[in-house]
Amino acid sequence: MEGYRTPEARFWKSFPILPIFAKEGMNLDEMKKEVFQLLNITRVHTKTPGRGPDQTEPVILKQGSAVEGVAHLVVDGYPLKIF
């Protein structure tokens, strides 16, 4: 754990530093959040009416993309059924 402190002290102003310890599961969820934030992407989980959201296969969008475009891909005739 101490080994990361030298690179952290040297690079923390230029790069995000997040220590990861996969064996113990340390910071793995935080790492996922950081990767999505740095790549400017968002996960959208689809949902079938009457069921819970599908947490296994999210649709990945660039931040600022319209979710309505995803609906057209997932549900045929989406705007007619919803609006």
C-alpha positions in Angstrom: 0.0 0.0 0.0 2.9 2.3 0.8 4.3 1.8 -2.7 1.7 4.1 -4.4 2.6 7.1 -2.3 5.7 8.0 -4.3 3.9 8.2 -7.7 1.0 9.9 -6.0 3.2 12.6 -4.6 4.9 13.1 -8.0 1.8 13.0 -10.3 -1.3 14.0 -8.3 -1.5 17.4 -9.9 -1.4 16.0 -13.5 -3.3 12.7 -13.1 -6.0 11.3 -10.9 -4.5 8.9 -8.4 -6.7 6.1 -7.0 -5.1 3.2 -5.2 -6.6 -0.1 -6.2 -6.3 -3.4 -4.3 -8.2 -6.0 -6.5 -7.6 -8.9 -4.1 -9.4 -7.1 -1.3 -11.8 -5.3 -3.6 -10.5 -1.9 -2.5 -11.8 1.1 -4.6 -13.0 -1.1 -7.5 -16.4 0.6 -7.6 -14.8 4.0 -7.3 -12.4 3.1 -10.2 -15.4 2.3 -12.4 -16.9 5.7 -11.7 -13.7 7.4 -12.4 -13.2 5.7 -15.7 -16.7 6.6 -16.9 -16.2 10.2 -15.8 -12.8 10.5 -17.5 -14.1 9.0 -20.7 -17.2 11.3 -20.7 -19.6 8.4 -21.0 -22.8 7.5 -19.2 -24.5 4.1 -18.6 -28.2 3.8 -19.4 -30.0 0.7 -18.0 -33.1 -0.3 -20.0 -36.3 -1.5 -18.5 -39.1 -3.6 -19.8 -42.5 -2.4 -18.6 -43.6 -4.4 -15.5 -40.0 -5.6 -14.8 -37.0 -4.2 -13.0 -34.1 -2.6 -14.9 -31.6 -4.8 -16.7 -28.4 -4.3 -14.7 -26.4 -6.7 -16.8 -26.1 -4.9 -20.2 -26.3 -1.1 -20.0 -26.3 1.0 -23.1 -23.2 3.3 -23.2 -23.6 6.9 -24.4 -21.4 9.9 -24.7 -22.4 12.5 -22.2 -24.8 14.9 -23.7 -26.4 12.3 -26.0 -30.2 12.0 -26.1 -31.7 9.0 -24.2 -34.6 9.1 -26.7 -32.2 7.8 -29.3 -31.6 4.7 -27.2 -35.3 4.2 -26.9 -35.6 4.1 -30.6 -33.0 1.3 -30.7 -34.5 -0.7 -27.9 -38.3 -0.4 -28.4 -39.9 -0.3 -31.9 -42.2 2.6 -32.2 -41.2 4.1 -28.8 -42.5 7.6 -29.3 -45.9 6.4 -30.4 -46.3 4.2 -27.4 -45.2 6.7 -24.8 -46.4 10.1 -26.0 
